Amino acid sequence: MIGNRRRCTLASTLLAAIAVAGALDSFSQGCAVLPGVSGHAIFAQSLASNPRTQFLYETRAQHDPNGTGKFYMGREIAQVMGPGGIEWLDRPERQEEEHPGEVLDSLNLRPGEVVADLGAGSGYFTFRMAPKVGKTGRVLAVEIQEAMLTTLRERAATKKTTNVEVVQGSEVDPHLPAGAVDLVLVVDVYHELAYPFEVMTKVRESLKPGGRVVFVEYRKEDPAVRIKEVHKMSVRQLESEMSAVGLVRVATVETLPLQHIVIFEKGN
């Protein structure tokens, strides 16, 4: 009974967020509703029985060529950067374009904290966070691509960084320890997650009380930001999608040249 109640609560939360994004109308139009049973109830029941139900995601034949054709809450999921992107991640111009020092300052990291770099790539932020949490802290560098995992392990060994732990995640689970993480940093990655609802549900479960999730994403609101559209995120879209998994926006930092820093906390 308790398990069912929790699943229904989660389903209701997602349903409310999807309704805000205007997706509920398409659900109701595309599915037959039984007499006396609301579309909300059918949606909640389907979600509770299968968290990867088709109602969470929609596939469209006509879509952005840089996207996957898979949509979540009205947003097309972008194609993933492959291991060939390591050179781009490590480009010298990134310092001027993205101001990583300001990103780190916004995190307010403290010695002893456990932080995760979700979609760590080559470790650009992983190894910048490691000194901030110190020897008593830990940085969990989460990746799913083997080439990135290898690069992270090699760099940790070369740098003799003992407080970085490389974690192999999956498309639906970052494999973070439950209730043990102070902060999860997600830099230019969230828009590429194939299963954002599943991953962020697991991220929320990994947070300590008061734990934070910090997104750094290119501003979709600004047409002057010359990044492919599916690789941008708006604050409004992020807020809708995080509401679906029980994360509450607490701050938005707009000091970077091209990106938002959007900070969420674990809700009650």
TIMARMI-552373 format. One line per 5 residues: their letters; for each residue x, y, z of N, C-alpha, C. Coordinates in Angstrom, 1 decimal, always signed. Example, Ala and Ser with C-alpha at 12.3 -4.5 7.8 and 13.67 -1.06 7.14 Angstrom:
<recs>
as	+13.2 -5.7 +7.8 +12.3 -4.5 +7.8 +13.2 -3.3 +7.8 ~ +12.8 -2.2 +7.1 +13.7 -1.1 +7.1 +12.9 +0.0 +7.9
</recs>
This chain:
<recs>
mignr	+0.8 -1.2 +0.0 +0.0 +0.0 +0.0 +0.9 +1.3 +0.0 ~ +1.9 +1.3 +0.9 +2.8 +2.4 +1.0 +3.5 +2.6 -0.4 ~ +4.0 +1.5 -1.0 +4.7 +1.6 -2.2 +3.8 +2.1 -3.3 ~ +2.6 +1.7 -3.4 +1.6 +2.2 -4.4 +1.4 +3.7 -4.2 ~ +1.2 +4.1 -2.9 +1.0 +5.5 -2.6 +2.1 +6.4 -3.1
rrctl	+3.4 +5.9 -2.9 +4.5 +6.7 -3.3 +4.6 +6.8 -4.8 ~ +4.3 +5.7 -5.5 +4.3 +5.7 -7.0 +3.3 +6.6 -7.5 ~ +2.1 +6.6 -6.9 +1.0 +7.5 -7.4 +1.3 +8.9 -7.1 ~ +2.0 +9.2 -6.0 +2.4 +10.6 -5.7 +3.4 +11.1 -6.8 ~ +4.3 +10.2 -7.1 +5.3 +10.6 -8.1 +4.7 +10.8 -9.5
astll	+3.7 +9.9 -9.8 +3.0 +10.0 -11.1 +2.2 +11.3 -11.1 ~ +1.6 +11.7 -10.0 +0.8 +12.9 -10.0 +1.7 +14.1 -10.2 ~ +2.9 +14.1 -9.6 +3.8 +15.2 -9.7 +4.2 +15.4 -11.2 ~ +4.6 +14.2 -11.8 +5.0 +14.3 -13.2 +3.8 +14.8 -14.1 ~ +2.6 +14.3 -13.8 +1.4 +14.7 -14.6 +1.2 +16.2 -14.5
aaiav	+1.4 +16.7 -13.3 +1.2 +18.2 -13.1 +2.2 +18.9 -14.0 ~ +3.4 +18.5 -14.0 +4.5 +19.2 -14.7 +4.2 +19.1 -16.2 ~ +3.8 +17.9 -16.7 +3.5 +17.7 -18.1 +2.3 +18.5 -18.5 ~ +1.3 +18.7 -17.6 +0.2 +19.5 -17.9 +0.6 +20.9 -18.1 ~ +1.5 +21.4 -17.3 +2.0 +22.8 -17.4 +2.7 +23.0 -18.8
agald	+3.4 +21.9 -19.2 +4.1 +22.0 -20.5 +3.2 +21.8 -21.7 ~ +1.9 +21.5 -21.5 +0.9 +21.3 -22.5 +0.9 +19.9 -23.1 ~ +1.5 +19.0 -22.5 +1.6 +17.6 -23.1 +0.4 +16.8 -22.8 ~ -0.4 +17.1 -21.7 -1.5 +16.3 -21.3 -2.6 +16.3 -22.4 ~ -2.8 +17.4 -23.1 -3.8 +17.5 -24.1 -3.5 +16.4 -25.2
sfsqg	-2.2 +16.3 -25.6 -1.9 +15.3 -26.7 -2.1 +13.9 -26.1 ~ -1.9 +13.7 -24.8 -2.1 +12.4 -24.2 -3.6 +12.0 -24.3 ~ -4.4 +13.0 -23.9 -5.9 +12.8 -23.9 -6.4 +12.5 -25.2 ~ -5.9 +13.3 -26.2 -6.4 +13.1 -27.6 -6.0 +11.8 -28.2 ~ -4.8 +11.3 -27.8 -4.3 +10.1 -28.5 -4.7 +8.8 -27.8
cavlp	-5.3 +8.9 -26.6 -5.7 +7.7 -25.9 -7.2 +7.7 -25.6 ~ -7.8 +6.5 -25.7 -9.2 +6.4 -25.4 -9.4 +6.4 -23.9 ~ -10.4 +7.1 -23.4 -10.6 +7.2 -21.9 -11.9 +6.4 -21.6 ~ -11.7 +5.5 -20.7 -12.9 +4.7 -20.3 -13.9 +5.5 -19.6 ~ -15.2 +5.2 -19.8 -16.3 +5.9 -19.1 -16.1 +5.9 -17.6
gvsgh	-16.1 +7.1 -17.0 -16.0 +7.2 -15.5 -14.6 +7.2 -15.0 ~ -13.6 +7.1 -15.9 -12.2 +7.1 -15.5 -11.5 +8.3 -16.2 ~ -10.8 +9.1 -15.4 -10.2 +10.3 -16.0 -8.9 +10.0 -16.7 ~ -8.5 +10.9 -17.6 -7.2 +10.7 -18.3 -6.1 +10.8 -17.3 ~ -6.3 +11.6 -16.2 -5.3 +11.8 -15.2 -5.0 +10.4 -14.5
aifaq	-6.1 +9.7 -14.2 -6.0 +8.4 -13.5 -5.3 +7.4 -14.4 ~ -5.7 +7.4 -15.7 -5.1 +6.4 -16.6 -3.6 +6.7 -16.7 ~ -3.2 +8.0 -16.8 -1.8 +8.3 -16.9 -1.1 +7.9 -15.7 ~ -1.6 +8.2 -14.5 -0.9 +7.9 -13.3 -0.8 +6.4 -13.1 ~ -1.8 +5.6 -13.5 -1.7 +4.1 -13.3 -0.7 +3.6 -14.3
slasn	-0.6 +4.1 -15.5 +0.4 +3.6 -16.5 +1.8 +3.9 -16.0 ~ +2.0 +5.1 -15.4 +3.3 +5.5 -15.0 +3.7 +4.6 -13.8 ~ +2.8 +4.4 -12.9 +3.1 +3.6 -11.7 +3.5 +2.2 -12.0 ~ +2.9 +1.6 -13.0 +3.2 +0.2 -13.4 +4.4 +0.1 -14.2 ~ +4.8 +1.1 -14.9 +6.0 +1.1 -15.8 +6.6 +2.4 -16.0
prtqf	+7.7 +2.7 -15.2 +8.2 +4.1 -15.2 +8.8 +4.5 -16.6 ~ +9.0 +3.5 -17.5 +9.5 +3.8 -18.8 +8.4 +3.7 -19.9 ~ +7.2 +4.0 -19.4 +6.0 +3.9 -20.3 +6.2 +4.9 -21.5 ~ +5.5 +4.5 -22.5 +5.5 +5.4 -23.7 +4.9 +6.7 -23.5 ~ +4.1 +6.9 -22.4 +3.5 +8.2 -22.2 +4.5 +9.2 -21.7
lyetr	+5.6 +8.8 -21.2 +6.6 +9.7 -20.8 +7.3 +10.4 -22.0 ~ +7.5 +9.6 -23.0 +8.3 +10.0 -24.2 +7.5 +9.8 -25.5 ~ +7.8 +10.7 -26.4 +7.1 +10.7 -27.7 +8.1 +10.7 -28.8 ~ +7.9 +9.9 -29.8 +8.8 +9.9 -31.0 +8.1 +10.5 -32.1 ~ +8.8 +11.5 -32.8 +8.3 +12.2 -33.9 +9.2 +12.0 -35.1
aqhdp	+8.5 +11.7 -36.3 +9.3 +11.6 -37.5 +9.9 +12.9 -38.0 ~ +9.2 +14.0 -37.8 +9.7 +15.3 -38.2 +10.4 +15.9 -36.9 ~ +11.7 +16.2 -37.0 +12.3 +16.7 -35.8 +13.6 +17.4 -36.3 ~ +14.3 +18.1 -35.3 +15.6 +18.7 -35.6 +16.6 +17.7 -36.0 ~ +17.4 +18.0 -37.0 +18.4 +17.0 -37.5 +19.5 +16.7 -36.4
ngtgk	+19.6 +17.6 -35.5 +20.6 +17.5 -34.4 +20.0 +16.8 -33.1 ~ +18.7 +16.5 -33.3 +18.0 +15.8 -32.2 +17.8 +14.3 -32.4 ~ +17.3 +13.6 -31.5 +17.1 +12.2 -31.6 +15.7 +11.8 -32.1 ~ +14.8 +12.8 -32.2 +13.4 +12.5 -32.6 +12.6 +12.1 -31.4 ~ +13.2 +12.0 -30.2 +12.5 +11.6 -29.0 +12.2 +12.8 -28.2
fymgr	+11.0 +13.0 -27.7 +10.6 +14.2 -27.0 +10.1 +13.9 -25.6 ~ +10.5 +14.8 -24.7 +10.1 +14.6 -23.3 +9.5 +16.0 -22.8 ~ +8.3 +16.0 -22.4 +7.6 +17.2 -21.9 +7.7 +18.3 -23.0 ~ +7.6 +17.9 -24.3 +7.6 +18.9 -25.4 +9.0 +19.3 -25.8 ~ +10.0 +18.8 -25.2 +11.4 +19.1 -25.6 +12.1 +18.0 -26.3
eiaqv	+12.7 +18.2 -27.4 +13.4 +17.2 -28.1 +14.8 +16.9 -27.5 ~ +15.1 +15.6 -27.2 +16.3 +15.2 -26.6 +17.4 +15.3 -27.7 ~ +18.5 +15.9 -27.4 +19.6 +16.1 -28.3 +20.5 +14.8 -28.5 ~ +21.1 +14.8 -29.6 +22.1 +13.7 -29.8 +23.3 +13.8 -28.9 ~ +23.8 +12.7 -28.5 +24.9 +12.7 -27.5 +26.2 +13.0 -28.1
mgpgg	+27.1 +13.8 -27.4 +28.4 +14.0 -27.9 +29.2 +12.7 -27.6 ~ +29.9 +12.2 -28.7 +30.7 +11.0 -28.5 +32.1 +11.2 -28.0 ~ +32.9 +10.2 -27.8 +34.2 +10.4 -27.3 +35.1 +11.3 -28.2 ~ +34.7 +11.4 -29.4 +35.5 +12.3 -30.3 +35.4 +13.8 -29.8 ~ +34.5 +14.1 -28.9 +34.3 +15.4 -28.4 +35.2 +15.8 -27.3
iewld	+36.1 +14.9 -26.9 +37.1 +15.2 -25.8 +37.9 +16.4 -26.1 ~ +38.4 +16.5 -27.3 +39.2 +17.7 -27.7 +38.4 +19.0 -27.5 ~ +37.1 +18.9 -27.9 +36.3 +20.1 -27.7 +36.0 +20.4 -26.3 ~ +35.8 +19.4 -25.4 +35.6 +19.6 -24.0 +36.9 +20.3 -23.4 ~ +38.0 +19.9 -23.9 +39.3 +20.4 -23.3 +39.9 +21.6 -24.0
rperq	+39.1 +22.2 -24.9 +39.6 +23.3 -25.7 +40.1 +24.5 -24.8 ~ +41.2 +25.2 -25.2 +41.7 +26.3 -24.4 +40.7 +27.4 -24.3 ~ +39.9 +27.6 -25.4 +38.9 +28.7 -25.4 +37.8 +28.6 -24.4 ~ +37.7 +27.4 -23.8 +36.6 +27.1 -22.9 +36.7 +28.0 -21.7 ~ +37.9 +28.3 -21.3 +38.1 +29.2 -20.1 +37.4 +30.5 -20.3
eeehp	+37.6 +31.1 -21.5 +37.1 +32.4 -21.8 +35.6 +32.4 -22.1 ~ +35.1 +31.3 -22.7 +33.7 +31.2 -23.2 +32.8 +30.8 -22.0 ~ +33.3 +30.0 -21.1 +32.4 +29.4 -20.1 +32.7 +29.8 -18.6 ~ +33.8 +30.5 -18.4 +34.2 +31.0 -17.1 +34.0 +29.9 -16.0 ~ +34.8 +28.8 -16.1 +34.6 +27.7 -15.1 +34.9 +28.1 -13.7
gevld	+35.7 +29.1 -13.5 +36.0 +29.6 -12.1 +34.7 +30.1 -11.5 ~ +33.9 +30.8 -12.3 +32.6 +31.4 -11.7 +31.6 +30.2 -11.4 ~ +31.7 +29.2 -12.3 +30.8 +28.1 -12.0 +31.2 +27.4 -10.7 ~ +32.4 +27.2 -10.5 +32.9 +26.6 -9.2 +32.5 +27.5 -8.0 ~ +32.7 +28.8 -8.2 +32.3 +29.7 -7.1 +30.8 +29.6 -6.7
slnlr	+30.0 +29.4 -7.7 +28.5 +29.3 -7.5 +28.2 +28.0 -6.7 ~ +29.0 +27.0 -6.7 +28.7 +25.8 -6.0 +28.9 +25.8 -4.5 ~ +29.8 +26.8 -4.1 +30.0 +26.9 -2.6 +30.4 +25.6 -2.0 ~ +31.4 +24.9 -2.6 +31.8 +23.6 -2.1 +32.6 +23.8 -0.9 ~ +32.5 +22.7 +0.0 +33.2 +22.8 +1.3 +34.0 +21.5 +1.5
pgevv	+35.1 +21.5 +2.2 +35.9 +20.3 +2.5 +35.0 +19.2 +3.1 ~ +35.2 +18.0 +2.7 +34.4 +16.9 +3.2 +33.1 +16.5 +2.5 ~ +32.7 +17.4 +1.6 +31.5 +17.1 +0.9 +31.6 +16.0 -0.2 ~ +30.5 +15.3 -0.5 +30.5 +14.3 -1.5 +29.7 +15.0 -2.7 ~ +30.4 +15.1 -3.8 +29.8 +15.8 -5.0 +29.9 +14.8 -6.2
adlga	+29.0 +15.0 -7.1 +29.0 +14.2 -8.3 +29.0 +15.0 -9.5 ~ +29.8 +14.6 -10.5 +29.9 +15.3 -11.8 +29.2 +14.4 -12.8 ~ +27.9 +14.7 -13.1 +27.1 +13.8 -13.9 +27.3 +14.1 -15.4 ~ +27.8 +13.1 -16.1 +28.2 +13.3 -17.5 +29.6 +14.0 -17.5 ~ +30.5 +13.4 -16.7 +31.8 +14.1 -16.4 +32.7 +14.3 -17.6
gsgyf	+32.4 +13.5 -18.7 +33.2 +13.7 -19.9 +34.7 +13.4 -19.7 ~ +35.5 +14.3 -20.0 +37.0 +14.1 -19.8 +37.5 +14.6 -18.4 ~ +36.5 +15.1 -17.6 +36.9 +15.5 -16.2 +37.2 +16.9 -16.1 ~ +36.7 +17.7 -17.0 +37.0 +19.2 -17.0 +36.6 +19.8 -15.6 ~ +35.5 +19.5 -15.1 +35.0 +20.0 -13.8 +35.4 +19.1 -12.7
tfrma	+35.4 +17.8 -13.0 +35.8 +16.8 -11.9 +37.0 +17.2 -11.2 ~ +38.1 +17.4 -12.0 +39.4 +17.7 -11.3 +39.6 +19.1 -10.8 ~ +38.6 +20.0 -11.2 +38.6 +21.3 -10.6 +37.8 +21.3 -9.3 ~ +36.9 +20.4 -9.1 +36.1 +20.2 -7.9 +36.9 +19.5 -6.8 ~ +37.8 +18.6 -7.2 +38.5 +17.7 -6.2 +39.2 +18.5 -5.2
pkvgk	+40.0 +19.5 -5.5 +40.7 +20.3 -4.4 +39.7 +21.0 -3.5 ~ +38.6 +21.4 -4.0 +37.6 +22.1 -3.2 +37.0 +21.3 -2.1 ~ +36.8 +20.0 -2.3 +36.2 +19.1 -1.3 +37.3 +18.5 -0.4 ~ +38.6 +18.6 -0.9 +39.7 +18.1 -0.1 +39.8 +16.6 +0.1 ~ +40.8 +16.3 +0.9 +41.1 +14.8 +1.1 +39.9 +14.1 +1.8
tgrvl	+39.2 +14.8 +2.6 +38.1 +14.2 +3.3 +36.8 +14.1 +2.5 ~ +36.8 +14.8 +1.3 +35.6 +14.8 +0.5 +35.8 +13.8 -0.7 ~ +34.8 +13.7 -1.6 +34.9 +12.8 -2.7 +34.1 +13.4 -3.9 ~ +34.7 +13.2 -5.1 +34.1 +13.5 -6.3 +33.7 +12.3 -7.1 ~ +32.5 +12.1 -7.4 +32.0 +10.9 -8.1 +31.8 +11.3 -9.6
aveiq	+32.7 +10.9 -10.4 +32.7 +11.2 -11.8 +31.9 +10.2 -12.6 ~ +30.7 +10.5 -13.0 +29.8 +9.6 -13.6 +29.8 +9.7 -15.1 ~ +30.0 +8.6 -15.8 +30.0 +8.5 -17.3 +29.4 +7.2 -17.7 ~ +28.9 +7.1 -18.9 +28.4 +5.9 -19.5 +29.3 +5.4 -20.7 ~ +30.0 +6.3 -21.3 +30.8 +6.0 -22.5 +32.2 +5.4 -22.0
eamlt	+32.6 +4.3 -22.6 +33.8 +3.6 -22.2 +35.0 +4.5 -22.4 ~ +35.1 +5.2 -23.5 +36.3 +6.0 -23.8 +36.4 +7.2 -22.8 ~ +35.3 +7.7 -22.3 +35.3 +8.8 -21.3 +35.7 +8.2 -20.0 ~ +35.2 +7.0 -19.6 +35.6 +6.4 -18.4 +37.1 +6.1 -18.3 ~ +37.6 +5.6 -19.5 +39.1 +5.3 -19.5 +39.9 +6.6 -19.3
tlrer	+39.4 +7.7 -20.0 +40.1 +9.0 -19.9 +40.1 +9.5 -18.4 ~ +39.0 +9.3 -17.8 +38.8 +9.8 -16.4 +39.8 +9.0 -15.5 ~ +39.8 +7.7 -15.7 +40.7 +6.9 -14.8 +42.2 +7.2 -15.1 ~ +42.5 +7.4 -16.3 +43.9 +7.7 -16.7 +44.3 +9.0 -16.1 ~ +43.4 +10.0 -16.2 +43.8 +11.4 -15.7 +43.8 +11.4 -14.1
aatkk	+43.0 +10.6 -13.5 +43.0 +10.5 -12.0 +44.4 +9.9 -11.6 ~ +44.8 +8.9 -12.3 +46.1 +8.3 -12.0 +47.3 +9.2 -12.3 ~ +47.2 +9.9 -13.4 +48.3 +10.8 -13.8 +48.4 +12.0 -12.8 ~ +47.3 +12.5 -12.4 +47.2 +13.6 -11.5 +47.4 +13.2 -10.0 ~ +47.4 +11.8 -9.8 +47.5 +11.3 -8.4 +46.4 +11.9 -7.6
ttnve	+45.2 +12.0 -8.1 +44.0 +12.5 -7.4 +43.3 +11.3 -6.7 ~ +43.4 +11.3 -5.4 +42.9 +10.2 -4.7 +41.4 +10.3 -4.2 ~ +40.9 +11.5 -4.4 +39.5 +11.7 -3.9 +38.5 +11.7 -5.1 ~ +38.9 +11.2 -6.3 +38.0 +11.1 -7.4 +37.7 +9.6 -7.6 ~ +36.4 +9.3 -7.6 +35.9 +7.9 -7.9 +35.2 +7.9 -9.2
vvqgs	+35.6 +7.1 -10.2 +35.0 +7.0 -11.5 +33.8 +6.0 -11.4 ~ +32.6 +6.5 -11.8 +31.4 +5.6 -11.7 +30.8 +5.4 -13.0 ~ +30.6 +4.1 -13.4 +30.0 +3.8 -14.7 +28.5 +3.8 -14.5 ~ +27.8 +4.7 -15.1 +26.4 +4.8 -15.0 +25.7 +4.1 -16.2 ~ +24.4 +4.2 -16.3 +23.7 +3.7 -17.4 +22.7 +4.8 -17.9
evdph	+22.0 +4.5 -19.0 +21.1 +5.5 -19.6 +20.0 +5.8 -18.6 ~ +19.7 +4.9 -17.7 +18.5 +5.2 -16.8 +19.0 +5.3 -15.3 ~ +20.2 +5.1 -15.0 +20.6 +5.1 -13.6 +22.1 +5.6 -13.5 ~ +22.4 +6.7 -12.8 +23.8 +7.1 -12.7 +24.6 +6.3 -11.6 ~ +23.9 +5.4 -10.9 +24.5 +4.6 -9.9 +25.2 +5.4 -8.8
lpaga	+24.5 +6.3 -8.3 +25.0 +7.1 -7.2 +24.5 +6.5 -5.9 ~ +25.2 +6.6 -4.8 +24.7 +6.1 -3.5 +23.5 +6.8 -3.0 ~ +22.5 +6.1 -2.5 +21.3 +6.8 -2.0 +21.6 +7.6 -0.8 ~ +21.0 +8.8 -0.8 +21.1 +9.7 +0.4 +22.5 +10.1 +0.9 ~ +23.4 +10.1 -0.1 +24.8 +10.3 +0.4 +25.5 +11.5 -0.3
vdlvl	+24.8 +12.2 -1.2 +25.5 +13.2 -2.1 +25.0 +14.6 -1.7 ~ +26.0 +15.5 -1.5 +25.7 +16.9 -1.2 +25.3 +17.7 -2.4 ~ +25.9 +17.4 -3.5 +25.7 +18.2 -4.7 +26.0 +17.4 -6.0 ~ +25.1 +17.6 -7.0 +25.3 +17.0 -8.3 +25.4 +18.1 -9.3 ~ +26.5 +18.1 -10.0 +26.8 +19.1 -11.1 +26.5 +18.5 -12.4
vvdvy	+25.7 +19.2 -13.2 +25.4 +18.7 -14.6 +25.7 +19.8 -15.6 ~ +26.8 +19.7 -16.3 +27.2 +20.8 -17.2 +27.0 +20.4 -18.6 ~ +26.1 +21.1 -19.3 +25.9 +20.9 -20.7 +25.6 +19.4 -21.1 ~ +24.9 +18.7 -20.2 +24.7 +17.3 -20.4 +23.2 +16.9 -20.3 ~ +22.4 +17.6 -19.5 +21.1 +17.2 -19.2 +20.2 +17.1 -20.5
helay	+20.4 +18.0 -21.4 +19.6 +18.0 -22.6 +19.9 +16.8 -23.5 ~ +20.9 +16.0 -23.2 +21.3 +14.8 -24.0 +20.8 +13.5 -23.3 ~ +20.3 +13.6 -22.1 +19.9 +12.4 -21.4 +18.8 +11.7 -22.1 ~ +19.0 +10.4 -22.5 +18.0 +9.6 -23.2 +16.7 +9.4 -22.3 ~ +16.9 +9.2 -21.0 +15.8 +9.0 -20.1 +15.9 +10.0 -18.9
pfevm	+15.6 +11.3 -19.2 +15.8 +12.3 -18.1 +15.0 +12.1 -16.9 ~ +13.7 +11.6 -17.0 +12.9 +11.3 -15.8 +13.5 +10.3 -14.9 ~ +14.0 +9.2 -15.5 +14.5 +8.1 -14.7 +15.8 +8.5 -14.1 ~ +16.7 +9.2 -14.8 +18.0 +9.6 -14.3 +17.8 +10.6 -13.2 ~ +17.0 +11.6 -13.4 +16.8 +12.6 -12.3 +16.1 +12.1 -11.1
tkvre	+15.2 +11.1 -11.3 +14.6 +10.5 -10.1 +15.7 +9.8 -9.3 ~ +16.6 +9.1 -9.9 +17.8 +8.5 -9.2 +18.7 +9.6 -8.6 ~ +18.9 +10.7 -9.3 +19.7 +11.8 -8.7 +19.1 +12.3 -7.4 ~ +17.8 +12.5 -7.5 +17.1 +13.0 -6.3 +17.2 +12.0 -5.1 ~ +17.1 +10.7 -5.4 +17.3 +9.7 -4.4 +18.7 +9.7 -3.8
slkpg	+19.7 +10.2 -4.6 +21.1 +10.2 -4.1 +21.4 +11.3 -3.1 ~ +20.5 +12.4 -3.1 +20.8 +13.6 -2.4 +20.6 +13.4 -0.9 ~ +21.4 +14.0 -0.1 +21.2 +14.2 +1.3 +20.1 +15.2 +1.5 ~ +19.4 +15.3 +2.7 +18.5 +16.4 +2.9 +19.1 +17.7 +2.7 ~ +18.5 +18.6 +1.9 +19.0 +19.8 +1.5 +20.1 +19.8 +0.4
grvvf	+20.2 +18.6 -0.2 +21.2 +18.4 -1.3 +20.8 +19.2 -2.5 ~ +21.8 +19.6 -3.3 +21.5 +20.4 -4.5 +21.9 +19.8 -5.8 ~ +21.2 +20.2 -6.8 +21.6 +19.8 -8.2 +21.8 +21.1 -9.0 ~ +22.9 +21.3 -9.6 +23.3 +22.5 -10.3 +23.4 +22.2 -11.8 ~ +22.6 +22.9 -12.6 +22.7 +22.7 -14.1 +23.4 +23.9 -14.7
veyrk	+24.3 +23.6 -15.6 +24.9 +24.7 -16.4 +24.5 +24.3 -17.9 ~ +23.7 +25.2 -18.5 +23.1 +24.9 -19.8 +23.1 +26.2 -20.6 ~ +23.4 +26.1 -21.9 +23.3 +27.3 -22.8 +21.9 +27.8 -22.8 ~ +21.8 +29.1 -22.8 +20.5 +29.8 -22.7 +19.6 +29.7 -24.0 ~ +18.5 +29.0 -23.9 +17.6 +28.8 -25.0 +16.9 +30.1 -25.3
edpav	+16.7 +30.9 -24.2 +16.0 +32.2 -24.3 +16.7 +33.2 -25.2 ~ +18.0 +33.0 -25.4 +18.8 +34.0 -26.1 +19.2 +33.5 -27.5 ~ +18.6 +34.1 -28.6 +18.9 +33.7 -29.9 +20.4 +34.0 -30.3 ~ +21.0 +34.9 -29.5 +22.4 +35.3 -29.8 +23.4 +34.3 -29.4 ~ +22.9 +33.3 -28.6 +23.8 +32.2 -28.2 +23.9 +31.2 -29.3
rikev	+25.0 +31.2 -30.0 +25.1 +30.4 -31.3 +25.5 +28.9 -31.0 ~ +24.5 +28.2 -30.4 +24.6 +26.8 -30.2 +23.4 +26.2 -30.8 ~ +23.5 +25.0 -31.3 +22.3 +24.3 -31.9 +21.2 +24.3 -30.9 ~ +20.0 +24.5 -31.4 +18.8 +24.7 -30.5 +18.6 +23.6 -29.6 ~ +18.7 +22.3 -30.0 +18.4 +21.2 -29.1 +19.5 +21.0 -28.0
hkmsv	+20.6 +21.8 -28.2 +21.6 +21.8 -27.1 +21.5 +22.9 -26.2 ~ +20.4 +23.6 -26.2 +20.1 +24.7 -25.2 +18.9 +24.3 -24.3 ~ +18.9 +24.9 -23.2 +17.7 +24.7 -22.2 +17.3 +26.0 -21.7 ~ +16.0 +26.2 -21.6 +15.4 +27.4 -20.9 +15.3 +27.1 -19.4 ~ +15.3 +28.2 -18.6 +15.0 +28.0 -17.2 +13.6 +27.5 -16.9
rqles	+12.7 +27.9 -17.7 +11.3 +27.5 -17.5 +11.2 +26.0 -17.8 ~ +11.8 +25.5 -18.9 +11.7 +24.1 -19.2 +12.4 +23.2 -18.1 ~ +13.6 +23.7 -17.6 +14.3 +23.0 -16.6 +13.4 +22.9 -15.3 ~ +12.8 +24.0 -15.0 +11.9 +24.1 -13.8 +10.8 +23.1 -13.9 ~ +10.1 +23.0 -15.1 +9.0 +22.1 -15.3 +9.5 +20.6 -15.1
emsav	+10.6 +20.3 -15.8 +11.1 +18.9 -15.7 +11.6 +18.5 -14.4 ~ +12.2 +19.5 -13.6 +12.7 +19.1 -12.3 +11.5 +19.0 -11.3 ~ +10.5 +19.8 -11.5 +9.3 +19.7 -10.7 +8.7 +18.3 -10.7 ~ +8.9 +17.6 -11.9 +8.3 +16.3 -12.1 +9.0 +15.2 -11.2 ~ +10.2 +15.5 -10.8 +11.0 +14.6 -10.0 +11.2 +15.1 -8.5
glvrv	+10.5 +16.2 -8.2 +10.6 +16.6 -6.8 +11.8 +17.5 -6.5 ~ +12.3 +18.2 -7.5 +13.4 +19.2 -7.2 +12.8 +20.6 -7.4 ~ +13.3 +21.5 -6.5 +12.7 +22.8 -6.5 +13.8 +23.9 -6.8 ~ +13.5 +24.8 -7.7 +14.5 +25.8 -8.1 +14.7 +26.8 -6.9 ~ +15.9 +27.0 -6.6 +16.2 +28.0 -5.5 +17.0 +29.2 -5.9
atvet	+17.7 +29.1 -7.1 +18.5 +30.2 -7.6 +18.8 +30.0 -9.0 ~ +18.9 +31.2 -9.7 +19.4 +31.2 -11.1 +20.5 +32.2 -11.2 ~ +21.7 +31.8 -11.7 +22.8 +32.8 -11.8 +23.0 +33.1 -13.2 ~ +23.0 +34.3 -13.6 +23.1 +34.7 -15.0 +24.4 +35.6 -15.3 ~ +25.5 +35.2 -14.7 +26.7 +35.9 -14.8 +27.6 +35.4 -15.9
lplqh	+27.3 +34.2 -16.4 +28.2 +33.6 -17.5 +27.8 +34.2 -18.8 ~ +28.8 +34.3 -19.8 +28.5 +34.9 -21.1 +27.4 +34.2 -21.9 ~ +27.3 +32.9 -21.8 +26.4 +32.1 -22.7 +25.5 +31.2 -22.0 ~ +25.7 +30.9 -20.7 +25.0 +29.8 -20.0 +24.3 +30.3 -18.8 ~ +23.2 +29.6 -18.4 +22.6 +29.8 -17.1 +23.4 +28.8 -16.1
ivife	+23.3 +29.2 -14.8 +23.6 +28.3 -13.7 +22.3 +28.2 -13.0 ~ +21.6 +27.1 -13.0 +20.3 +27.0 -12.4 +20.4 +25.9 -11.2 ~ +20.1 +26.4 -10.0 +20.3 +25.6 -8.8 +19.0 +25.1 -8.3 ~ +18.9 +23.8 -8.0 +17.7 +23.1 -7.4 +18.1 +22.4 -6.1 ~ +17.1 +22.3 -5.3 +17.2 +21.6 -4.0 +16.2 +20.4 -4.0
kgn	+16.5 +19.5 -3.2 +15.6 +18.3 -3.0 +14.4 +18.8 -2.2 ~ +13.2 +18.7 -2.8 +12.0 +19.1 -2.1 +11.6 +18.1 -1.0 ~ +10.7 +18.5 -0.1 +10.2 +17.6 +0.9 +9.3 +16.5 +0.3
</recs>
